[in-house]
Amino acid sequence: MDDTSPHMPLVSTERFDAVVLGAGISGLVAASILSGKGERTLIVDDYDHVGGNHMDWMSKEGYTFDVGSLIFQDDSPLLRHFPELLPLYVPIAPTWGRLNPQGKITAYPISVRDDIIAAGPVAMASMGISVLYARVFGRKMNNARDFARYWVGAYFLRRSGLETYMSRFYGIAPEKIDLDLARKRMGWISEHASIGNIAKKLMRSKVASTPTNRQLARPKEGFSSLYDMAIQRLKSAGVSFWLSAAARSIVKTDDGFELRLEKGVVSTGRIISTIPIPHLERLCGFPSKSALDTITLITLYFSFAGQRGFAQSIIYNFSHGGAWKRLTVYSDFYGRVNDREYFAVEVVAGQVGTVAQAESDFRNHASSNALFTGELTLAGSQILESAYPIYRQGAAQRAAEAVKSLRTFGIESIGRQGGFNYQPTARVSTVEVEAALGG
């Protein structure tokens, strides 16, 4: 086996200065930081691949699809740790759109022209009254719906589809979504909805702007070539890997911890975890009191021949119908295969029960909104558990208490899963790990 493979067997009694649980972006960056400080580090993952929820799938016809974050940037802090990745990325020029409740593909996330002006004088007056009412009487906020309603008013919240999209994305009704999450992760609502910013958008002339960075996508062949380079860099720095590890338990010892795996035991003085908190609690033998839920994501992979009803590469579903939340056209980035376009559709599993139901729901909704006219073929699908956290009210506090309890036990739990943080990009994941570990 090639010595760059992360599957190389280890001596079961081997000791490491640090063990990182999870081989996603957060785990790889953590290992980069630790090895840079001279700590002999092992990355352990139950998955059989490096990259965590960055997964790809290639059909026999040559269509390549993703699960996970799609877009990277050439100024990403991730490249400080893995500069070899930059020449492997594919430069792209993505465009974003949104299917609104009126059946129109418009600007994402909010369009002043289509969502406000096009509504007409009566609706505009209703929006204004609604916002004024919210600003006067809605200052007391208890959840994400209250937060959004304060900034855009109840009328616009419903008319724009934002309320429906929040339910679709988080898997629960907006009034059940944690207020702290809304303040930290939904600040774009207040940014786009402030009266000053709306006035600027209405008054300013369109001036061409020069992007400050390049938008990039993974190689057409998939994520594996990217992560092979990351593996090589980490291995050259002394980092070891144990994949398909089937972790069984973590036991505290006089000089640190024993991590007991299906086929061996590893001892270490330090454990950094990027895996879901409930999973880590079970490994430690803790009674799980955090009650932290995560989204299960169904991704449908389609190929298509015919006419598209939109020009954008990425479409978000803000309409009041359909269970799908995002559509990404990969052939816009990598080219057609056999003169066919191909795209992926993300569906939160709580909205539908099975892949077949998700497919049927999407086909019906896409047809009713004229998104595709022609031959639509399902090439495959994937189901991903623990895709991202569900931020029910109180979940952030329960997660913080669980992380504190684990730290008291001696384990540092960080990242999207380990810190129960919504991290939409590799940039955010890298920055938060650097902050946690002093990178």
DOVEXTOR-243887 format. One record per residue (C-alpha): residue in three letters; x, y, z. Coordinates in pm, whole numbers, padded with zeros to 5 digits, always signed. Example, Ala and Ser with C-alpha at 12.3 -4.5 7.8 and 13.67 -1.06 7.14 Angstrom:
DOVEXTOR-243887
ALA+01230-00450+00780;SER+01367-00106+00714;
END
This chain:
DOVEXTOR-243887
MET+00000+00000+00000;ASP+00123+00353-00085;ASP+00284+00515+00219;THR+00064+00824+00173;SER-00246+00616+00241;PRO-00434+00708+00561;HIS-00526+00342+00604;MET-00176+00231+00712;PRO-00204+00009+01022;LEU-00065+00134+01352;VAL+00077-00050+01648;SER-00223-00088+01877;THR-00030+00015+02189;GLU+00125+00322+02029;ARG+00112+00650+02222;PHE+00053+00996+02079;ASP+00078+01344+02225;ALA-00264+01424+02078;VAL-00551+01240+01912;VAL-00796+01426+01688;LEU-01137+01266+01650;GLY-01279+01339+01305;ALA-01101+01387+00971;GLY-01313+01670+00831;ILE-01188+02025+00774;SER-01185+02102+01147;GLY-00993+01784+01227;LEU-00736+01837+00952;VAL-00673+02197+01055;ALA-00648+02091+01420;ALA-00386+01829+01327;SER-00195+02088+01124;ILE-00183+02322+01423;LEU-00087+02052+01673;SER+00185+01901+01455;GLY+00317+02252+01393;LYS+00363+02283+01769;GLY+00564+01961+01775;GLU+00287+01735+01908;ARG+00287+01383+01767;THR-00070+01357+01640;LEU-00311+01086+01529;ILE-00633+01152+01337;VAL-00907+00894+01399;ASP-01233+00865+01204;ASP-01505+00604+01172;TYR-01548+00707+00807;ASP-01332+00529+00551;HIS-01227+00860+00392;VAL-01071+01193+00485;GLY-01287+01503+00445;GLY-01578+01432+00680;ASN-01904+01542+00524;HIS-01721+01663+00214;MET-01828+01370-00001;ASP-01860+01324-00374;TRP-02027+01069-00593;MET-01955+00982-00955;SER-02205+00802-01173;LYS-02100+00543-01429;GLU-02180+00803-01696;GLY-01922+01045-01552;TYR-02142+01290-01361;THR-01971+01413-01042;PHE-02181+01540-00751;ASP-02115+01667-00398;VAL-02249+01651-00048;GLY-02125+01934+00168;SER-01976+02278+00108;LEU-01920+02354-00257;ILE-01736+02684-00288;PHE-01390+02781-00165;GLN-01186+03101-00211;ASP-00825+03160-00306;ASP-00770+03373+00007;SER-00914+03112+00244;PRO-00719+03058+00567;LEU-00742+02685+00491;LEU-00464+02743+00235;ARG-00230+02861+00509;HIS-00231+02501+00629;PHE-00258+02328+00291;PRO-00121+02554+00014;GLU-00095+02255-00221;LEU-00473+02263-00262;LEU-00484+02593-00449;PRO-00367+02474-00795;LEU-00610+02179-00775;TYR-00921+02392-00736;VAL-01131+02483-01039;PRO-01198+02860-01076;ILE-01571+02921-01114;ALA-01810+03214-01150;PRO-02116+03100-00952;THR-02443+03290-00950;TRP-02712+03257-00687;GLY-03089+03278-00724;ARG-03400+03210-00525;LEU-03740+03071-00615;ASN-03985+03301-00438;PRO-04345+03226-00336;GLN-04471+03408-00644;GLY-04298+03148-00865;LYS-04026+03384-00983;ILE-03652+03318-00988;THR-03501+03631-00837;ALA-03198+03758-00647;TYR-03076+03576-00336;PRO-03132+03640-00051;ILE-03358+03945-00101;SER-03448+04150-00408;VAL-03566+04507-00352;ARG-03705+04518-00705;ASP-03891+04185-00707;ASP-03981+04150-00340;ILE-04076+04510-00259;ILE-04132+04732-00563;ALA-04300+04466-00778;ALA-04546+04394-00495;GLY-04731+04716-00576;PRO-04831+05020-00367;VAL-05081+04844-00142;ALA-04845+04560-00053;MET-04560+04806-00005;ALA-04772+05005+00237;SER-04858+04684+00424;MET-04488+04600+00446;GLY-04408+04942+00586;ILE-04683+04925+00847;SER-04576+04572+00940;VAL-04213+04675+00987;LEU-04311+04983+01188;TYR-04531+04770+01413;ALA-04251+04517+01463;ARG-03996+04786+01549;VAL-04229+04939+01809;PHE-04387+04628+01961;GLY-04144+04350+01868;ARG-03836+04446+02065;LYS-03876+04151+02300;MET-03738+03853+02109;ASN-03756+03489+02212;ASN-03672+03299+01893;ALA-03553+03326+01533;ARG-03898+03419+01404;ASP-03912+03712+01643;PHE-03566+03819+01527;ALA-03656+03808+01157;ARG-03998+03966+01212;TYR-03841+04259+01398;TRP-03621+04341+01100;VAL-03852+04274+00805;GLY-04202+04265+00955;ALA-04445+03975+00960;TYR-04592+04065+00618;PHE-04261+04057+00430;LEU-04140+03757+00630;ARG-04426+03556+00483;ARG-04444+03715+00137;SER-04071+03675+00065;GLY-04070+03309+00167;LEU-03802+03371+00429;GLU-04016+03220+00705;THR-04078+02905+00499;TYR-03710+02873+00406;MET-03607+02900+00772;SER-03836+02607+00854;ARG-03704+02411+00557;PHE-03337+02473+00639;TYR-03345+02415+01014;GLY-03601+02136+01010;ILE-03824+02307+01268;ALA-04059+02604+01280;PRO-03884+02944+01317;GLU-04051+03005+01653;LYS-03865+02699+01784;ILE-03523+02810+01657;ASP-03278+02943+01915;LEU-03252+03323+01932;ASP-02876+03317+01992;LEU-02829+03126+01667;ALA-03038+03383+01482;ARG-02830+03669+01615;LYS-02500+03500+01531;ARG-02581+03330+01202;MET-02868+03528+01053;GLY-02719+03874+01075;TRP-02759+03908+00698;ILE-03130+03967+00761;SER-03066+04282+00961;GLU-02795+04385+00716;HIS-03021+04360+00412;ALA-03335+04484+00588;SER-03210+04800+00755;ILE-03382+05109+00618;GLY-03047+05274+00547;ASN-02922+04985+00337;ILE-03247+04955+00143;ALA-03232+05327+00066;LYS-02875+05293-00056;LYS-02971+05006-00287;LEU-03257+05207-00431;MET-03055+05525-00484;ARG-02709+05413-00585;SER-02617+05360-00948;LYS-02486+05025-01059;VAL-02108+05039-01046;ALA-01901+04743-01158;SER-01701+04608-00865;THR-01382+04409-00874;PRO-01397+04089-00667;THR-01140+04068-00391;ASN-01097+03693-00429;ARG-01158+03408-00671;GLN-01437+03157-00623;LEU-01319+02798-00651;ALA-01465+02448-00660;ARG-01315+02106-00591;PRO-01160+01921-00889;LYS-01403+01762-01133;GLU-01286+01416-01027;GLY-01398+01476-00669;PHE-01268+01563-00325;SER-01025+01272-00294;SER-00746+01439-00493;LEU-00767+01745-00267;TYR-00752+01546+00051;ASP-00476+01321-00079;MET-00257+01634-00087;ALA-00363+01730+00265;ILE-00285+01378+00385;GLN+00062+01392+00232;ARG+00140+01726+00398;LEU+00021+01606+00738;LYS+00203+01275+00712;SER+00525+01458+00623;ALA+00473+01656+00944;GLY+00447+01333+01144;VAL+00067+01302+01162;SER-00078+00950+01148;PHE-00426+00840+01040;TRP-00658+00560+01148;LEU-00973+00545+00935;SER-01264+00301+00954;ALA-01163+00300+01318;ALA-01494+00193+01475;ALA-01427+00377+01803;ARG-01568+00192+02102;SER-01486+00395+02414;ILE-01264+00654+02577;VAL-01119+00574+02918;LYS-00941+00825+03137;THR-00605+00707+03276;ASP-00339+00845+03510;ASP-00142+00990+03218;GLY-00423+01088+02982;PHE-00666+00869+02790;GLU-00705+00535+02622;LEU-00907+00539+02301;ARG-01037+00189+02242;LEU-01105+00103+01879;GLU-01241-00210+01715;LYS-00892-00338+01635;GLY-00666-00175+01891;VAL-00606+00071+02170;VAL-00434+00409+02144;SER-00307+00606+02441;THR-00269+00982+02442;GLY-00225+01278+02668;ARG-00476+01493+02479;ILE-00797+01445+02280;ILE-00947+01706+02050;SER-01289+01607+01921;THR-01469+01734+01610;ILE-01735+01460+01609;PRO-02099+01509+01721;ILE-02127+01581+02093;PRO-02376+01298+02169;HIS-02142+01047+02001;LEU-01848+01172+02207;GLU-02054+01154+02526;ARG-02136+00790+02451;LEU-01769+00710+02393;CYS-01686+00862+02732;GLY-01966+00671+02902;PHE-02152+00989+02994;PRO-02530+00986+03024;SER-02626+01217+02738;LYS-02822+01509+02879;SER-02763+01751+02595;ALA-03049+01628+02368;LEU-02878+01777+02065;ASP-03039+01691+01732;THR-02889+01709+01386;ILE-03022+01727+01032;THR-03031+01417+00814;LEU-02983+01531+00455;ILE-03105+01354+00142;THR-02917+01456-00173;LEU-03070+01367-00510;TYR-02845+01351-00817;PHE-03007+01429-01152;SER-02899+01458-01514;PHE-03105+01661-01756;ALA-03158+01730-02127;GLY-03386+02014-02227;GLN-03453+02374-02122;ARG-03382+02523-01780;GLY-03615+02783-01636;PHE-03331+02974-01473;ALA-02978+03089-01554;GLN-02818+03080-01208;SER-02587+02802-01088;ILE-02739+02774-00741;ILE-03108+02812-00655;TYR-03258+02829-00303;ASN-03620+02733-00251;PHE-03805+03015-00074;SER-04143+02913-00214;HIS-04415+02781+00013;GLY-04416+02443-00163;GLY-04164+02167-00219;ALA-03942+02000+00040;TRP-03609+02071-00135;LYS-03396+02359-00007;ARG-03107+02403-00254;LEU-03030+02307-00613;THR-02672+02319-00749;VAL-02595+02278-01120;TYR-02249+02117-01133;SER-02236+02115-01511;ASP-02216+02495-01497;PHE-01875+02449-01335;TYR-01741+02131-01494;GLY-01916+02116-01831;ARG-02183+01888-01968;VAL-02145+01512-02003;ASN-02280+01362-02326;ASP-02451+01696-02384;ARG-02647+01658-02060;GLU-02650+01895-01765;TYR-02633+01755-01414;PHE-02725+01891-01072;ALA-02788+01796-00708;VAL-03092+01874-00494;GLU-03074+01887-00113;VAL-03376+01781+00092;VAL-03402+01775+00472;ALA-03512+01423+00558;GLY-03762+01547+00816;GLN-03963+01702+00534;VAL-03998+01370+00347;GLY-03958+01011+00457;THR-03764+00839+00177;VAL-03550+00905-00129;ALA-03844+00804-00350;GLN-04072+01055-00177;ALA-03805+01326-00204;GLU-03768+01257-00576;SER-04142+01262-00640;ASP-04188+01582-00443;PHE-03907+01756-00630;ARG-04026+01646-00974;ASN-04377+01774-00903;HIS-04258+02104-00762;ALA-03999+02161-01037;SER-04263+02094-01301;SER-04519+02328-01146;ASN-04257+02607-01137;ALA-04118+02533-01488;LEU-03765+02481-01353;PHE-03693+02207-01607;THR-03862+02121-01936;GLY-03728+01801-02086;GLU-03587+01468-01973;LEU-03499+01453-01603;THR-03318+01135-01489;LEU-03228+01040-01132;ALA-02865+00925-01145;GLY-02833+00840-00775;SER-02872+00968-00421;GLN-02704+00981-00080;ILE-02832+01008+00275;LEU-02608+01190+00523;GLU-02678+01180+00895;SER-02550+01458+01124;ALA-02520+01699+00832;TYR-02550+02002+01058;PRO-02703+02089+01398;ILE-03069+02164+01461;TYR-03081+02477+01672;ARG-03387+02426+01886;GLN-03447+02678+02160;GLY-03201+02614+02441;ALA-02981+02389+02227;ALA-02692+02636+02222;GLN-02691+02654+02602;ARG-02714+02275+02634;ALA-02428+02237+02387;ALA-02215+02486+02582;GLU-02281+02296+02904;ALA-02189+01966+02737;VAL-01867+02112+02595;LYS-01782+02248+02940;SER-01846+01908+03099;LEU-01625+01738+02840;ARG-01350+01995+02898;THR-01369+01924+03272;PHE-01318+01558+03181;GLY-01015+01667+02979;ILE-01144+01660+02619;GLU-01158+01965+02390;SER-01466+01952+02168;ILE-01463+02200+01877;GLY-01592+02257+01523;ARG-01931+02228+01356;GLN-02015+01900+01526;GLY-01787+01917+01829;GLY-01883+02273+01915;PHE-02240+02252+01779;ASN-02160+02552+01561;TYR-02315+02626+01224;GLN-02011+02655+00995;PRO-02124+02713+00635;THR-01778+02728+00478;ALA-01426+02587+00512;ARG-01316+02944+00589;VAL-01535+02963+00899;SER-01432+02615+01013;THR-01062+02700+00979;VAL-01089+03032+01163;GLU-01280+02880+01454;VAL-01033+02594+01498;GLU-00742+02837+01485;ALA-00911+03045+01756;ALA-00975+02738+01971;LEU-00624+02592+01943;GLY-00418+02908+01910;GLY-00321+02845+01548;
END
